[in-house]
């Protein structure tokens, strides 16, 4: 009195025919592989092909030497020859000095005249430092409390009388 469909509901069965439809997903429904996103710039991906890193070509203007030492105009050898003749004699090559008289004095020197050496020495005060004697800054004790090294005290020959057997008294 129970139908065949009701019996199938109450019994064990697989979902092979009902659970999996077996349809192939469309391109929009497929899962995205995030390696294609995270590896952009590292390798060829779905979104961007690998772009090789290239540095711009360098010319002579990229060197500091070229920028600092520019090409001088032609004809500067005349100035170089004059300078070489001037420097050839060394320090004595140039003129001796200006032909003007100059005083060796200033307003400060006139206002604040210095002292004579004997007068400057007298201005120094008397020293109150002790005259070369050693001071006892820590203590007045001159004798040491330890007169023998600890190794001599610890490892000396012991009294042989202490090692002799003595009479043993028994307790009653």
C-alpha positions in Angstrom: 0.0 0.0 0.0 3.1 2.3 0.0 4.1 3.6 -3.4 7.5 3.0 -5.0 8.4 6.7 -4.8 7.8 6.8 -1.0 9.9 3.7 -0.5 12.8 5.4 -2.3 12.5 8.5 -0.1 13.0 6.4 3.1 15.8 4.2 1.9 19.5 4.9 1.4 20.6 6.0 -2.0 23.4 7.9 -3.7 23.2 11.3 -5.2 25.0 10.3 -8.4 22.1 11.1 -10.6 20.4 13.9 -8.6 23.3 15.8 -6.9 25.7 16.4 -9.7 24.2 17.9 -12.8 27.3 17.2 -14.9 27.1 20.5 -16.7 30.3 22.3 -17.8 30.6 25.7 -16.2 30.6 28.8 -18.4 33.8 30.9 -18.6 32.2 33.5 -16.2 31.4 30.9 -13.6 34.9 29.4 -13.3 37.1 30.2 -10.3 39.8 32.8 -10.6 43.4 31.7 -10.1 45.0 34.5 -8.0 48.5 33.6 -9.2 47.6 35.4 -12.4 47.0 38.5 -10.3 49.9 38.2 -7.8 52.5 37.4 -10.4 51.8 40.4 -12.7 55.3 41.8 -13.6 57.1 38.6 -12.6 56.0 36.3 -15.4 53.5 36.0 -18.3 50.0 36.0 -16.8 46.5 36.1 -18.2 46.3 39.8 -17.7 49.7 41.0 -18.6 52.7 39.6 -20.4 56.2 39.8 -18.8 57.9 43.1 -19.5 61.6 42.9 -19.5 63.3 45.6 -17.4 65.6 47.8 -19.4 67.6 50.8 -18.2 67.8 53.8 -20.5 70.9 54.1 -22.5 73.6 56.3 -21.1 75.6 58.9 -23.0 78.6 61.0 -22.0 76.4 63.5 -20.1 75.7 60.8 -17.5 79.3 60.9 -16.2 80.2 63.4 -13.6 83.6 64.0 -15.1 82.0 65.1 -18.3 79.6 67.4 -16.6 82.2 69.1 -14.4 85.0 69.5 -16.9 83.5 71.1 -19.9 85.4 71.8 -23.1 87.2 75.1 -23.1 87.3 77.3 -26.2 90.3 77.2 -28.4 93.0 79.8 -27.8 93.3 79.5 -24.1 96.9 78.4 -24.5 97.9 82.1 -24.5 96.6 82.5 -20.9 98.2 79.3 -19.9 101.6 80.4 -21.2 101.4 83.7 -19.2 100.4 81.8 -16.1 103.3 79.4 -16.5 105.8 82.2 -16.9 104.4 83.8 -13.8 104.5 80.6 -11.7 108.0 79.5 -12.9 109.9 81.7 -10.5 108.0 80.4 -7.4 107.2 82.8 -4.6 109.9 85.3 -5.6 108.5 85.7 -9.1 105.8 88.2 -8.3 106.3 91.8 -7.2 107.6 92.4 -3.7 104.6 94.3 -2.3 102.6 97.5 -2.6 104.6 100.8 -2.5 102.5 102.3 0.2 103.4 102.9 3.8 101.4 101.0 6.4 101.4 101.5 10.2 101.6 98.4 12.3 99.0 99.5 14.8 95.3 99.4 15.5 92.7 101.2 17.6 92.5 98.1 19.9 96.3 98.1 20.4 96.3 101.8 21.2 93.4 101.6 23.6 94.5 98.4 25.4 98.3 98.6 25.7 99.9 95.4 27.0 102.0 95.1 30.2 105.8 94.7 30.4 106.9 91.1 31.0 108.1 91.8 34.6 104.8 93.6 35.4 102.8 90.7 34.0 104.8 88.2 36.1 104.1 90.2 39.3 100.4 90.0 38.6 100.4 86.2 39.1 99.3 85.2 42.6 101.1 83.0 45.0 100.4 79.2 44.7 99.0 77.5 47.8 99.6 74.0 46.5 101.8 71.7 48.8 105.4 71.8 47.9 106.0 68.4 46.3 105.1 66.3 49.4 102.9 63.3 49.0 99.6 63.3 50.8 97.8 60.4 52.6 94.4 60.9 51.2 92.8 57.6 52.2 94.2 56.7 55.6 97.0 57.4 58.0 98.0 53.7 58.3 101.4 52.9 57.0 101.6 49.2 58.0 99.8 46.5 56.1 97.4 44.1 57.9 98.4 41.2 55.7 102.1 40.4 56.0 102.2 37.0 54.3 100.6 35.8 51.1 97.5 33.7 51.3 99.1 30.9 49.3 101.9 30.6 51.9 99.4 30.6 54.8 97.1 28.0 53.1 99.6 25.6 51.7 102.2 25.6 54.5 103.6 22.5 56.3 101.2 21.7 59.2 102.2 20.9 62.7 103.1 17.3 63.0 102.0 17.1 66.6 98.4 17.5 65.6 98.6 14.4 63.5 99.7 12.0 66.3 97.2 9.6 67.7 95.8 10.4 71.1 94.2 8.4 73.8 90.5 7.6 73.1 88.2 7.8 76.1 85.1 5.6 76.0 81.9 6.8 77.4 80.3 4.7 80.1 
